[in-house]
Amino acid sequence: MARNFILTLRCPERTGIVHAVTEFLVDRGCDIVEHQQFDDNVRDQLFLRTSFSCSTSERGVDDLRREFAPVAREFAMEFQLWDERRPRVLVMVSKAGHCLNDLLFRWRAGSLDGEIVGVVSNHEDLRPMAEAVGLDFVPVPVTARTKPAAEARLLELVEEYRADLVVLARYMQVLSDDLCAKLEGRVINIHHSFLPGFKGARPYHRAYDRGVKYVGATAHYVTADLDEGPIIEQEVLRVDHSYDPRALATAGRDAEALALSRAVRWHCQHRVLLNGHGTVVFR
């Protein structure tokens, strides 16, 4: 029975990279299912994602990683290779439930391509939503005094649930620099795209006062630079003078849910590669 794998890599641009990858796969009887690449001429880097199937059931992902290592060394590649296991996703929330609700719907419909394994929150408001679909709901209250202990507990939960990805689905707490570093490349956040123009409380009221014509949302990886991590996806909706603050907030919630679900799905499909402070997304 064929097994499916995904190879992603980045390396300095030079002749023979794609030939080396395809030759490696052909020599092992593998069939390329999907192949995408991007040549970044500004940074002189090549980015590649190849999905393939291999009919040799004895060859596992660890075997392929070990066998591909000499090719990677020859071309100075940074590569990752996955099997068909769905990444395990731990979702963190506060009180707003629109993003969690959307993620749960897509997960149960089978279109998220990740396995949600639990919900963590600093409030109790969304416990019924999580438990209604059979997920563990883990409360981790956070105050200024208890923040270090709370973040230590969050790391324990990541290990306990063997989470490959943490999703901040409107989790209204800023992660410390230390926690961001420990989970680098494994945390996705969502925020409204009024930032940095309308930071702080009541952004939609201030956007209304300024007569904005677009609302949107940005999904990005979390870094120590608040809301400035590598962007994965953005969603924009056009609005006009007839939108009051409540209507703007409703449109904004729609944009947040769409941008976040796409970012999570693409990450779980291994379609997102870091490129400096940005990303390459093979959609």
C-alpha positions as CSV (number, residue, x, y, z in Angstrom):
1,M,0.0,0.0,0.0
2,A,1.3,3.4,-1.0
3,R,2.3,5.9,1.8
4,N,2.2,9.6,1.3
5,F,5.0,12.1,2.3
6,I,5.8,15.8,1.9
7,L,9.2,17.3,1.5
8,T,9.8,21.0,1.9
9,L,13.2,22.8,1.6
10,R,15.0,26.0,1.1
11,C,18.5,26.4,-0.1
12,P,20.8,28.8,-2.1
13,E,19.8,28.9,-5.8
14,R,22.0,26.8,-8.1
15,T,21.7,24.4,-11.0
16,G,20.6,20.8,-10.3
17,I,18.4,21.2,-7.2
18,V,15.2,20.0,-8.7
19,H,17.0,17.2,-10.7
20,A,18.6,16.0,-7.4
21,V,15.2,15.8,-5.6
22,T,13.4,14.1,-8.4
23,E,16.2,11.6,-9.0
24,F,16.2,10.8,-5.3
25,L,12.4,10.1,-5.4
26,V,12.5,8.1,-8.7
27,D,15.4,5.9,-7.4
28,R,13.1,4.9,-4.5
29,G,10.1,4.1,-6.7
30,C,8.2,7.2,-5.4
31,D,5.5,9.0,-7.4
32,I,5.4,12.8,-7.3
33,V,1.8,13.9,-6.6
34,E,2.3,17.7,-6.4
35,H,5.3,19.8,-6.9
36,Q,5.7,23.6,-6.3
37,Q,8.8,25.8,-6.2
38,F,9.6,29.5,-5.9
39,D,12.9,31.1,-6.9
40,D,13.5,34.2,-4.7
41,N,15.7,36.2,-7.0
42,V,16.1,39.0,-4.4
43,R,17.5,36.7,-1.7
44,D,19.0,34.1,-4.2
45,Q,17.1,31.3,-2.5
46,L,15.0,28.4,-3.8
47,F,11.9,27.2,-1.9
48,L,10.3,23.8,-2.8
49,R,7.4,21.7,-1.7
50,T,6.9,18.2,-3.1
51,S,4.2,15.8,-2.2
52,F,4.8,12.2,-3.2
53,S,3.7,8.6,-2.6
54,C,6.0,5.7,-2.0
55,S,4.8,2.1,-2.5
56,T,7.6,0.5,-0.5
57,S,5.8,0.0,2.8
58,E,9.0,-0.8,4.7
59,R,10.4,2.7,4.1
60,G,9.3,5.1,6.7
61,V,9.7,8.9,7.2
62,D,12.8,8.4,9.3
63,D,14.4,6.3,6.6
64,L,13.7,8.9,4.0
65,R,15.1,11.7,6.1
66,R,18.3,9.8,6.7
67,E,18.7,8.8,3.1
68,F,18.0,12.4,1.9
69,A,20.6,14.0,4.2
70,P,23.5,13.6,1.8
71,V,21.5,15.4,-0.9
72,A,20.7,18.1,1.5
73,R,24.3,18.6,2.5
74,E,25.5,18.8,-1.1
75,F,23.1,21.7,-1.8
76,A,23.2,23.3,1.7
77,M,19.4,22.6,2.1
78,E,17.3,23.2,5.1
79,F,14.7,20.5,4.7
80,Q,11.8,18.9,6.5
81,L,10.1,15.6,5.6
82,W,6.7,14.5,7.0
83,D,4.5,11.5,6.6
84,E,0.7,11.6,6.3
85,R,0.0,12.0,10.0
86,R,-2.2,15.0,10.7
87,P,-0.5,17.6,13.0
88,R,-1.9,17.9,16.5
89,V,-3.4,21.3,17.2
90,L,-3.9,22.9,20.6
91,V,-6.2,25.9,20.5
92,M,-6.0,28.8,23.0
93,V,-8.9,31.2,23.5
94,S,-10.2,33.8,25.9
95,K,-13.9,35.0,25.6
96,A,-14.6,35.5,21.9
97,G,-15.7,32.3,20.3
98,H,-16.0,33.1,16.6
99,C,-12.6,31.8,15.6
100,L,-12.8,28.7,17.8
101,N,-16.3,27.9,16.4
102,D,-15.0,28.2,12.9
103,L,-12.0,26.0,13.6
104,L,-14.1,23.3,15.3
105,F,-16.6,23.2,12.3
106,R,-13.8,22.8,9.8
107,W,-12.1,20.2,12.0
108,R,-15.2,18.1,12.3
109,A,-15.9,18.5,8.6
110,G,-12.4,17.1,7.8
111,S,-11.2,20.2,6.0
112,L,-8.8,21.6,8.5
113,D,-6.1,18.9,7.8
114,G,-5.1,19.1,11.5
115,E,-6.3,17.2,14.6
116,I,-7.6,19.5,17.3
117,V,-6.6,17.8,20.6
118,G,-7.7,20.3,23.2
119,V,-8.8,23.9,24.1
120,V,-6.9,26.0,26.7
121,S,-8.4,29.3,28.0
122,N,-7.8,31.9,30.6
123,H,-11.6,32.2,31.1
124,E,-14.4,29.7,31.4
125,D,-16.7,31.3,28.8
126,L,-16.0,28.8,25.9
127,R,-16.0,25.6,27.9
128,P,-19.5,24.5,26.6
129,M,-18.3,25.0,23.0
130,A,-15.3,22.8,23.5
131,E,-16.9,20.1,25.5
132,A,-19.9,19.9,23.1
133,V,-17.6,18.4,20.5
134,G,-15.8,16.1,23.0
135,L,-12.6,18.1,23.5
136,D,-10.8,18.7,26.8
137,F,-11.2,22.2,28.1
138,V,-8.3,23.3,30.3
139,P,-8.6,26.5,32.3
140,V,-5.3,28.4,32.9
141,P,-6.1,31.7,34.6
142,V,-3.6,34.5,34.0
143,T,-2.8,37.5,36.1
144,A,0.3,39.7,36.2
145,R,1.4,37.9,39.3
146,T,0.7,34.3,38.0
147,K,1.8,34.8,34.4
148,P,5.2,33.0,34.7
149,A,3.4,30.0,36.3
150,A,0.7,30.1,33.8
151,E,3.1,30.0,30.9
152,A,5.0,27.1,32.5
153,R,1.6,25.3,32.6
154,L,1.0,26.1,28.9
155,L,4.3,24.5,28.0
156,E,3.4,21.5,30.0
157,L,0.1,21.2,28.1
158,V,1.9,21.5,24.8
159,E,4.0,18.5,25.8
160,E,1.1,16.6,27.4
161,Y,-1.0,16.9,24.3
162,R,2.0,16.4,22.0
163,A,0.9,19.5,20.1
164,D,2.6,20.3,16.9
165,L,0.9,23.6,16.6
166,V,-0.6,26.1,19.0
167,V,-3.3,28.4,17.7
168,L,-4.2,31.6,19.5
169,A,-7.8,31.9,18.4
170,R,-8.4,35.4,19.9
171,Y,-6.4,34.5,23.0
172,M,-6.1,37.9,24.7
173,Q,-2.8,37.5,26.4
174,V,0.7,38.5,25.2
175,L,3.1,35.7,25.3
176,S,6.5,36.4,26.9
177,D,9.7,36.5,24.8
178,D,10.9,33.3,26.5
179,L,7.7,31.4,25.6
180,C,7.8,32.8,22.0
181,A,11.4,31.5,21.6
182,K,10.5,28.1,23.0
183,L,7.6,27.7,20.6
184,E,9.1,29.5,17.6
185,G,7.4,28.5,14.3
186,R,4.7,26.6,16.2
187,V,2.3,29.3,17.2
188,I,-0.2,31.1,14.9
189,N,-2.1,34.2,16.0
190,I,-4.9,36.3,14.5
191,H,-5.5,40.0,14.8
192,H,-7.6,42.6,13.1
193,S,-5.7,44.4,10.4
194,F,-6.4,47.8,11.8
195,L,-3.1,47.3,13.7
196,P,-1.0,49.3,14.2
197,G,-3.3,52.2,13.3
198,F,-6.0,51.3,15.9
199,K,-4.2,49.5,18.7
200,G,-5.8,48.9,22.1
201,A,-9.4,48.9,23.2
202,R,-12.4,49.5,20.9
203,P,-10.6,49.5,17.6
204,Y,-13.8,49.2,15.6
205,H,-15.2,52.3,17.2
206,R,-12.1,54.3,16.4
207,A,-12.1,52.8,12.9
208,Y,-15.7,54.0,12.5
209,D,-14.8,57.4,13.6
210,R,-12.1,57.5,10.9
211,G,-14.5,56.3,8.2
212,V,-12.5,53.2,7.2
213,K,-13.4,51.6,3.8
214,Y,-11.8,48.2,4.5
215,V,-11.7,45.8,7.4
216,G,-9.5,42.8,7.6
217,A,-7.5,40.4,9.6
218,T,-3.9,39.0,9.6
219,A,-2.8,35.5,10.6
220,H,0.9,35.3,11.5
221,Y,3.5,33.3,13.4
222,V,4.1,34.6,16.9
223,T,7.4,36.2,17.7
224,A,8.7,38.4,20.5
225,D,7.8,41.4,18.3
226,L,4.1,41.9,19.2
227,D,1.8,41.3,16.1
228,E,4.8,41.6,13.8
229,G,5.6,38.0,13.1
230,P,5.9,36.4,9.6
231,I,2.5,36.8,7.9
232,I,0.8,33.7,6.6
233,E,-2.6,35.0,5.4
234,Q,-4.6,38.2,5.3
235,E,-8.3,38.7,4.5
236,V,-9.9,42.0,3.5
237,L,-13.6,43.0,3.2
238,R,-14.9,46.2,1.8
239,V,-17.2,48.3,3.9
240,D,-18.7,51.8,3.6
241,H,-20.3,54.6,5.6
242,S,-23.4,52.5,6.4
243,Y,-21.4,50.2,8.7
244,D,-21.7,51.2,12.4
245,P,-19.2,49.9,14.9
246,R,-21.2,46.8,15.5
247,A,-21.4,46.0,11.8
248,L,-17.7,46.7,11.4
249,A,-17.0,44.3,14.3
250,T,-19.2,41.6,12.6
251,A,-17.3,42.0,9.3
252,G,-14.0,41.9,11.2
253,R,-14.9,38.7,13.0
254,D,-15.7,37.1,9.6
255,A,-12.3,38.2,8.3
256,E,-10.6,36.8,11.4
257,A,-12.2,33.4,11.1
258,L,-11.4,33.1,7.4
259,A,-7.8,34.2,7.7
260,L,-7.0,32.0,10.7
261,S,-8.6,28.9,9.3
262,R,-6.6,29.2,6.0
263,A,-3.4,29.8,7.9
264,V,-3.9,26.8,10.1
265,R,-4.9,24.5,7.2
266,W,-1.9,25.6,5.1
267,H,0.5,25.1,8.1
268,C,-1.0,21.7,8.7
269,Q,-0.5,20.9,5.0
270,H,3.2,22.0,5.3
271,R,2.6,24.7,2.7
272,V,4.2,27.6,4.7
273,L,8.0,28.1,4.6
274,L,9.7,30.9,6.5
275,N,11.6,33.4,4.3
276,G,13.3,35.9,6.5
277,H,10.6,38.0,8.3
278,G,8.1,36.8,5.7
279,T,6.8,33.5,4.4
280,V,6.4,31.5,1.1
281,V,3.0,29.9,1.0
282,F,2.4,27.2,-1.6
283,R,-1.4,27.4,-2.0
